[in-house]
């Protein structure tokens, strides 16, 4: 389904103030990502952080002396990050979409980070976001994506709680790994209580599907 990126930008702006709060397993998630980043910093000078949010990784990397480009889709996320990094050198902030990194030449960065949100929440454009990150990488690429098996279990739980049965979105996630708010009329039952009662377009991968894309 076609993605309304204007709508998505509004949603991410609304989520920005809570971006770095420790919700659910986020602290564990970030710790694991940091461990992987640390393993790949040798011979790295330039870094692009795609979907960098409020700077959880980009600012600390710039403080350590790397030349960092912090790219995010949300103006509010970018403003929060700029405020956090007022006295930090070696970092530049750019508003941009993960599915179109045409402002950067091929092989522009020693290391590219694109971790979860800027891929998963591109929905049907997720593979394009991965390919763009691959294109601008000179040496190393670290990406994280959502696993379809885990997302199916989440959809099953939400569906049973909301309707007492499997809604069509469960089968769509199982079949294609994709979610779109307007995909089925019943989808509004699954997003009540979320930010703006909404959940952006989403893509979850199986390992073989991700391997084939790469």
C-alpha positions, 0 to 999 in steps of 0.5 A: 500500500502507498505510504503517506510519509507526511502522515508518518512525519506527524506521528514520529514528531508526536513520539519524539518526547518519549523516544529515549524513555526505557519502555519494555525491553528498550534498554536491553535493545540499546545495550545489544546494539551498542555492543555490536557497534563497538565491535565495528569501529576499527578503521572507521572515521565517518559514520551515517546514523539513519533514523538517528532519532534524538541522538542515542548513538550519534551524539556519543559517537561524535563525542568520541571523535568520529565524524557523524551525520545524524539523519532523521525523518522527524523535525522534532526528533532533530531539534531535541538532538540538536539541543542535546548536542549543543557543545558537540563537534563532529556532528551534522544534522540532516532531515531525510527519509531512509528510502531516499538517500540520494543526497549522498554519493555511493560509498560515502561513509565508513560505517552506516547505522540503520537500526530498526525504526528507519527500516521497519516503519517504511512498510512496503518500502523497507527493502528500498531503505535497506538498499539505500543504506547499502549503497552509501556504505564504504566499509561496514553496515549495521542494521537491525530489523523486526523478526516476523515470528516475534511480530506475529506473536504480538499481533496474535495477543493484540488481536485476541485482547481486542476482539477475542479472535484472530483479526485479518492483520494476524494473517497478513503479518504471517503471510507477508510480514506487513502491516498498514493501518488502512489495510483492514477496517478492523485494524483500528481495534489494534491501535487504540491507546497508542500514540495518536491511536495509530501504528505506522506502516510496518515490515517484519522480516524472516532471516532468509528474506533479509539475507536475500535483500542484502 
